[in-house]
């Protein structure tokens, strides 16, 4: 019995198996010419293609560092400046936080939304809420050693920061094709999410007990 090969539907780009007769998304009949293993010359408009965990190349074009830098400035500088405005700044900050949590569900934050980029996992799916949350936590470590975890991304092929490498993520340009991908999170990311959430009240309790 032959081993199924992971390929892509030539009609809509959905990941399919060589044993499937019809695409589960668009319903197109999966004739042999329609099954496209990457890399493929017809998709030469895409930039660097990191490999997914199953050995196939991820679809999408790696985002330029200019866009990522602007996205970072929007999140880490722009929102803080606006948040410093008396009264209305608090309202905007709360709204921005809620919006960020919503965008986390499909591989974006506010900066990524404005610069039209998304975070993709090396599984070939968008980063889901828990994965984005944990990636954000991991980005704190990337600030160590004069921010080396960030600026070294300018010099590697897949433009990965340290936290991208730890989380198995890539930042790609958003597109109609990329936007309809499923969003998932690893079990490890979910665990770190709950640890971070529970860690805040536990830490506050410990501090409270120590100062008594």
N, C-alpha and C positions, 0 to 999 in steps of 0.2 A: 504493500500500500504506500503510495507516494505521500510525502509530507506536504501539507498545505503551505503555499507561499503567500506572504503578505504583499499585496499590490494595491493599485488605486484605480477606481473607475474612471474611464476616459471621458465620461459625460459630465460628472459633477465633482470628481476628485476625492470621493469618500474612500477610506481605507477598506479594502475587501480582501477576501481569500480567493486563491486560485480555484478552490472547490465550489465556489458560489456561482450560480447561473444568472442571478439577477441582483442588481445593486439594491441594498436595503433602504437607501435614501431616495433615489430618483426612479428606481424601478427599471432602469435600462438593462437590456440583455447584455451580459458580460461575455462578449465574444473575445477570442484571444487577442486581437489587435487593440481592444479597448482596455486591456489590463496593462498598466504602465508601471514597470519597475523603475525606481529612481537609481542613479541619475538618468535623465532622458533629454535628448537634444531639444525636443519641443518645449521643454521648460527651462531653456537656457536663460530666460529673463530673470530667473531667481539668482540671488547671490550665493554666498557660502552655504553649504547644506550640511550641518552637523548630523551625525547618525543617531537615529532613535535606538532604544534599547533592543529592538528586534532586528537591528542591522539595516533597516531601510533609511533613506535620507528624509529628514524632516522637510515638510513643505513650507514655503514662506521665505521671505528675504530678510536677512539679518538687518536689524535697524542700525542706522548710522549713529555714531557716537554724538554727533551734533544734536540729534533729536533727543537722545537719552540725557544729555547734559541739560538741555532746556527743560525736560520733564523733571529732572532732579531739582533744578532751581525753582520751578513752580511749586513743588511739594515742600521743599526744605527752606526756601527763602520767601517766595511770594505769599504762601499761606500764613507764615509767621508775621510778616509785615502787616498784612490785613488783620490778623488776629490781635495785633497790638492796638488797634483802634478802639477807644473806649466804648463800651456797651455793645455797639453793633459788631465789633470784632469778635466778641464772645459768641454772638448768634451765628456769625459766618463760620467761625471755627467749629461749632457743633454741627452745623449743616455740612461743612466740608468733611468732617469725620464720618458722618452717616453716609454721605455720598461715596466716600472712599470704601467703606465696608460693602456697599452695593457693587462698586466696580471690581472689588476683589473677587467677586464670584466668577468673573470671566477674564482674569489675567490683566487687569489694569488698575491704576490709581488715577488721581486727578491729573497729574502731569502726563501720564501715558494717554489719557483720554484726549487732552488738548493737542498732543503731538502725534496722535494716530499710530500708536504702537501697542503691542500686547506681549505678555510673557507667556512663553510656550514651554511645556515640559519635554524632556527627552523621550517621553512615551508617544509623542506625536499629538498630544492634547494640550489645550490651554490650561494654564495654572488656575486651579480653583481657589475658593476662599481660604481654606486652611493652608494651602501651599503658599499663597500670597502673603498671608499673615506671618507665617514662619520665615519666609524669605525676607520680609521686612525686619524681623528680629535679627536674623543673621547678618543683615546689612550693617548693623551696629559694629560688628567685629571688623568689617571692611574699612572702618574709619581708623583702625589701629595702624601704627607705623606710617603716620602722615598720610592717611587715606589711600594707602597702596592698594587696598582691595578694590578701589574704584578706578584709579587712573591707570592701573596695569591693563584694564580692559581695552584701552586704546591700542595696545600692542599685540593682542592675540587674534587669531583668525576669526573666531566666533564671537568676539567682543564680549566675553564673559567676565563679570566681576568675580571676586572670591565667593560671594554668596550665591551667584549663579552656578558656579561649579559645585558648591556643596549641595544645592537644591536640585541640580540637574535641570537647569532652566536656560532658555535663550530668549533674547528680546528680538521680536520680529516686527516688520511693518504690518499694520492691520490692513485687511483687504476683505472683500465679500467672502472669499474662500476661507480665509483664516477665521473670520468672525463667526462662522457657523460650526466650528469644531466644538466637540464636547469639552467641558472643563472638569478636571479631576484634581484630587489631592492625594498625596501618599499617606499611609497610616502613620508614618513617623511625623509628618507635618501636623496631623490631627492631634497627636499626642503632645507635641510641643505647644500647640495652641492652648489646650486645656491646662497644661502646666503653667503657661504664662498667665492665664486668666486666674487660676487658683493661687498662683504665687503672690499676686498683689495683696489680697486680703491677709494671707498668711504672714507676709513680710510686715504689714502694718500691725498685725497682732503681736508679732515678736518685738517690734520696736516699742509698742505700747507697754508691754510687760517689762521691758528692760528699763524704761524710764520711770516706772512706778517705784 
